[in-house]
Amino acid sequence: MEARIERVETFAVEMPLAGTFTSAGISKQAVKCVVVRATAGDGTVGISSIEPSAGARSPGTARELAIALHERVAPAIVGQDPTNLNRLVEQLEALTPAQPGARAAVEMACIDLTARMLGVPLTTYLGGALHTSVQFNGWIGMLPPDEAAAEALRWLEAGFRSAKIKVGGGIEADRDRVAAVRAAVGNAMKLRIDANALYDAETSLELAALVRPYDLQLFEQPAPKDDIAGLARVRRQAGIPIMADESISDHASLIAVIKAQAADFVKFGIEQAGGLLRAARMLATAEAAGIPVVIGHGFGLDPSTLAEIMLAASSSNVLAGLECVGPLKVTDTIATSRLDISSGSFTLTDAAGLGISLDDAKLERYRMK
């Protein structure tokens, strides 16, 4: 296949959230994103989006990534073959050594472009779909017990069969919230708790003793991200399966967690892994180690969400209850049609690539000021 990148467009977007969301102690009312559109000489288009966390530091903020993509990356890759991902990723690493988000954005757009040129869904590019549909995980913030229970029932009635309960504001309050949710949903939902690295290992062990009776599927990040020994200690002593999230920042950190026997599950998204191909390799590493994976990041737009859906559908080692639920948190889409995951599940289609197109009017409406 003869193909060359003719144009790369970068859009810095600030999408309003449907309320105020708090994660890892940081509250926000909008998600700042970067959207990329790569066009080949024959007119085929590939798209992507990346959404750095609210706690992203320089040079990994959305604005800085957009600048790097526009000023350094786009001029360098025009004329390159978008189907040769190995060569392209090597070039991108040299251009943006401290900005893996920029590499992930271009790689994803080029993979989407290649799949569209071939006329196949992204899952086919990844080797084929093992699942025709996927399920999603709801979330419950640090709410009072009665409000948390009501929120859990809303997720259950919508069709969700698992939910994550945020903890980290005091173990007694955490216990009461978990107890109220379990009482409300009975055994109809699998429940996870997520400390977002707000507790140290000792505090998390105290919390685990309080919530152990409530049949939790997993306890996410019960120690600071760099405290792998603490994570391993909680896994040995808590009596609840442990998932590493913030401790997983790339392939090397995944291997470190595996070697330390510090987690029963691991979680990462495409941007966190540094790109779709790297995420697929990390999935294979976790599977070889016998550790299931939770896929997703909480604030993605439609392109990145669909990419993570398709990655998850291509593996048998992904836990049901994906956490790529960003479209449920934002007020709109930058695509011509909005991704609907409000029923807690999504059925894949045969559309080529990601199967969606960008809406230029929406890109302008939500352009970052």
C-alpha positions in Angstrom: 0.0 0.0 0.0 1.4 3.4 -1.1 0.4 6.1 1.3 1.8 9.4 2.6 0.6 11.8 5.2 -0.4 15.0 3.4 -1.7 17.1 6.4 -1.9 16.9 10.2 -4.3 19.2 12.0 -4.3 19.7 15.8 -7.2 21.1 17.8 -6.9 22.1 21.5 -10.4 21.6 23.0 -12.0 22.4 26.3 -15.1 20.4 26.7 -17.5 21.3 29.6 -18.3 18.5 32.0 -21.8 17.7 33.2 -21.1 18.9 36.7 -18.1 19.1 38.9 -16.0 15.9 39.0 -13.3 15.1 41.6 -10.6 12.6 41.2 -7.5 12.1 43.3 -8.5 15.2 45.2 -8.6 17.4 42.1 -11.9 18.9 41.1 -12.7 20.2 37.6 -15.7 21.4 35.5 -14.1 20.9 32.0 -11.8 18.5 30.4 -8.9 19.9 28.3 -8.1 17.7 25.3 -6.1 17.5 22.1 -7.8 16.2 18.9 -5.7 15.2 15.9 -6.8 14.7 12.3 -4.3 13.2 9.8 -5.1 13.2 6.1 -3.4 11.0 3.5 -2.8 11.9 -0.1 -5.8 10.0 -1.3 -8.1 11.9 1.1 -8.4 9.2 3.7 -8.7 10.7 7.2 -7.6 9.3 10.6 -8.5 10.9 13.9 -7.7 10.7 17.6 -8.1 12.4 20.9 -6.0 12.5 24.1 -7.1 13.9 27.5 -4.3 14.5 30.0 -5.4 14.2 33.6 -6.3 17.3 35.7 -3.0 16.7 37.5 -0.9 16.6 34.4 2.4 18.6 34.8 4.5 20.4 32.3 5.3 19.5 29.5 2.3 17.1 29.5 -0.6 19.5 29.7 -3.1 19.6 26.9 -2.0 23.1 25.8 1.7 22.1 25.7 0.9 18.9 23.8 -1.1 20.8 21.2 1.7 23.2 20.7 4.3 20.4 20.3 2.0 18.6 17.8 1.4 21.7 15.8 5.0 23.2 15.8 7.3 20.1 15.9 5.4 16.9 15.1 3.1 17.8 12.3 5.8 19.4 10.0 8.1 16.4 10.6 5.7 13.7 9.7 4.1 15.2 6.6 5.2 13.0 3.8 5.7 9.9 6.0 4.0 6.6 5.5 1.2 6.4 8.1 1.0 2.6 7.8 4.6 2.0 9.0 3.9 2.5 12.7 7.2 1.1 13.9 9.2 3.7 12.0 6.7 6.5 12.8 6.8 5.8 16.6 10.6 5.8 16.6 10.5 9.2 14.9 7.9 10.5 17.3 10.0 9.4 20.3 12.9 11.4 19.1 10.6 14.4 18.5 8.8 14.3 21.8 10.9 12.4 24.4 9.1 13.9 27.4 5.6 14.0 25.8 4.2 10.5 25.4 0.7 11.9 25.0 1.8 13.6 21.7 3.1 10.3 20.4 -0.1 8.5 21.4 -2.2 11.0 19.6 -0.4 10.8 16.3 0.0 7.0 16.5 -3.8 6.6 17.1 -4.7 8.9 14.2 -2.4 7.0 11.9 -3.8 3.6 13.0 -7.3 4.9 12.4 -6.2 6.2 9.0 -4.6 2.9 8.0 -7.7 0.9 9.1 -9.9 3.2 7.0 -7.6 2.8 4.0 -8.0 -1.0 4.4 -11.7 -0.7 5.0 -11.7 -2.6 8.3 -12.6 -1.8 11.9 -9.9 -1.0 14.3 -10.4 -4.4 16.0 -9.4 -6.1 12.7 -6.2 -4.1 12.7 -5.5 -5.4 16.3 -6.1 -9.0 15.2 -9.8 -9.3 15.4 -12.6 -8.8 18.0 -13.1 -11.5 20.6 -16.2 -9.8 21.9 -19.0 -8.2 19.9 -20.1 -6.0 22.8 -18.5 -4.5 25.9 -19.8 -3.5 29.3 -18.9 -0.3 31.3 -18.4 0.5 35.0 -20.4 3.2 36.7 -18.9 5.5 39.4 -20.0 6.9 42.7 -18.2 9.9 44.2 -17.4 10.6 47.9 -21.1 11.2 48.7 -23.1 10.8 51.9 -24.4 7.2 52.3 -28.0 7.9 51.2 -26.8 9.8 48.1 -24.3 7.1 47.2 -27.0 4.5 47.5 -29.3 6.5 45.2 -26.6 7.0 42.7 -25.8 3.2 42.6 -29.5 2.5 42.0 -29.5 4.9 39.1 -26.6 3.0 37.5 -28.3 -0.3 38.1 -31.5 0.8 36.6 -29.7 2.2 33.5 -28.2 -1.3 32.9 -24.8 -1.1 34.6 -23.7 -4.3 36.4 -20.6 -2.9 38.1 -19.6 0.4 39.8 -16.7 2.1 41.4 -17.0 3.8 44.8 -14.6 6.6 45.5 -12.9 6.4 48.9 -10.2 8.5 50.6 -12.0 11.0 52.8 -11.9 9.1 56.1 -12.2 5.3 56.6 -15.4 5.4 58.7 -17.2 7.6 56.1 -15.8 5.3 53.4 -17.2 2.2 55.2 -20.6 3.8 55.6 -20.8 4.7 51.9 -19.8 1.2 50.8 -22.3 -0.4 53.2 -25.1 1.8 51.9 -24.4 1.0 48.3 -24.2 -2.7 48.9 -27.5 -2.6 50.8 -29.1 -0.7 48.0 -28.0 -3.0 45.1 -27.8 -6.3 46.8 -25.8 -8.8 44.8 -27.0 -7.3 41.4 -23.7 -5.3 41.0 -20.0 -5.9 41.4 -18.5 -3.1 43.4 -15.0 -1.7 43.3 -13.5 0.9 45.6 -10.8 3.4 44.5 -8.6 5.4 46.9 -6.7 7.2 44.0 -3.5 6.9 46.0 -4.9 9.2 48.7 -4.2 6.6 51.5 -1.0 5.0 52.7 -0.8 1.3 53.0 -1.5 1.2 56.7 -4.7 3.3 56.4 -5.9 1.2 53.4 -5.5 -2.0 55.5 -7.6 -0.4 58.2 -10.2 0.4 55.6 -10.0 -3.1 54.1 -10.9 -4.6 57.5 -14.0 -2.4 57.7 -15.3 -3.1 54.1 -14.3 -6.7 53.8 -17.9 -7.9 54.6 -19.3 -6.1 51.5 -18.0 -8.5 48.8 -15.8 -6.1 46.9 -14.5 -7.0 43.4 -11.3 -5.0 43.9 -9.6 -2.2 45.8 -7.9 0.3 43.5 -4.6 2.0 44.3 -4.6 1.6 48.1 -1.1 3.2 48.4 0.9 6.1 46.9 1.9 5.5 43.3 5.6 5.0 44.0 5.1 2.8 47.0 5.1 -0.6 45.3 6.2 -2.3 48.5 3.2 -0.8 50.2 0.9 -1.9 47.4 2.3 -5.5 47.7 1.8 -5.4 51.5 -1.9 -4.4 51.1 -2.3 -7.2 48.6 -0.9 -9.8 51.0 -2.9 -8.6 54.0 -6.1 -6.9 52.9 -8.2 -9.9 52.0 -9.6 -8.0 49.0 -8.1 -8.2 45.4 -5.9 -5.2 44.7 -5.6 -3.2 41.5 -2.7 -0.9 40.5 -3.6 2.2 38.5 -1.5 5.3 39.3 1.5 3.0 39.8 1.2 2.0 36.1 2.6 4.7 33.9 4.3 2.6 31.1 5.5 -0.9 30.3 8.4 -0.8 32.7 6.2 0.2 35.6 3.8 -2.6 34.8 6.7 -5.1 34.9 7.9 -3.6 38.2 4.4 -4.2 39.7 4.3 -7.7 38.4 7.7 -8.6 39.8 6.8 -7.2 43.2 3.6 -9.3 43.1 1.8 -6.1 44.1 -1.5 -6.4 42.3 -4.2 -8.9 41.3 -5.4 -6.5 38.6 -3.8 -3.6 36.7 -5.5 -0.7 35.0 -4.3 1.6 32.2 -5.5 3.4 29.1 -4.0 4.0 25.7 -2.5 7.4 26.6 -1.2 6.1 29.9 0.6 3.3 27.9 2.0 5.7 25.4 0.0 4.6 22.4 -2.3 1.9 21.1 0.5 -0.5 20.1 2.2 -0.2 23.5 -1.1 -0.7 25.3 -1.6 -3.9 23.3 1.8 -5.1 24.3 1.1 -4.3 27.9 -2.1 -6.3 27.7 0.0 -9.2 26.4 2.5 -8.8 29.3 -0.2 -8.7 31.9 -1.9 -11.8 30.4 1.4 -13.7 30.4 1.7 -12.9 34.1 -1.9 -14.0 34.8 -3.1 -10.6 35.7 -6.4 -9.3 34.3 -6.6 -5.7 33.0 -9.1 -2.9 33.5 -9.1 -0.6 30.4 -10.0 3.0 30.5 -9.4 6.6 31.7 -12.2 8.6 33.1 -12.5 11.7 31.0 -12.1 10.7 27.3 -13.9 12.1 24.3 -15.5 9.8 21.7 -12.3 9.0 19.6 -10.2 7.8 22.6 -13.1 6.1 24.1 -13.8 4.1 21.0 -10.1 3.2 20.7 -10.1 1.8 24.2 -13.4 -0.1 23.5 -11.9 -1.7 20.5 -8.6 -2.5 22.3 -10.7 -4.2 25.1 -12.8 -6.1 22.6 -9.7 -7.6 21.0 -8.5 -9.3 24.3 -9.8 -12.0 26.5 -7.8 -10.6 29.5 -9.8 -7.5 30.0 -12.2 -7.4 32.9 -15.8 -6.6 32.1 -16.7 -3.1 33.3 -14.6 -0.8 31.2 -13.7 2.6 32.8 -13.5 4.6 29.5 -16.7 6.4 30.4 -15.8 10.0 29.5 -18.7 10.5 27.1 -21.0 10.1 30.1 -19.3 13.0 31.9 -19.1 15.6 29.1 -21.9 17.8 27.8 -21.3 17.2 24.1 -19.1 15.5 21.5 -16.6 16.7 18.9 -17.9 14.0 16.5 -20.7 14.2 14.0 -22.7 11.7 16.1 -22.5 11.1 19.8 -21.3 7.9 21.3 -24.0 6.4 23.5 -22.9 4.2 26.3 -25.6 5.3 28.7 -27.1 1.8 29.0 -23.9 0.4 30.4 -22.9 -1.5 27.2 -21.9 -0.9 23.6 -22.2 -3.2 20.5 -19.3 -2.9 18.0 -20.0 -2.2 14.4 -18.2 -3.1 11.1 -17.4 0.6 10.3 -13.9 1.2 9.1 -11.4 2.5 11.7 -13.0 4.1 14.7 -16.2 4.6 12.6 -16.8 8.3 13.5 -15.9 11.7 11.9 -15.0 15.0 13.5 -17.5 17.9 13.5 -15.6 21.1 12.5 -18.3 23.3 14.0 -18.0 21.6 17.4 -14.2 21.8 17.3 -14.5 25.5 16.8 -17.2 25.9 19.5 -15.1 24.2 22.1 -11.7 25.5 21.1 -9.5 26.2 24.1 -9.2 29.9 24.7 
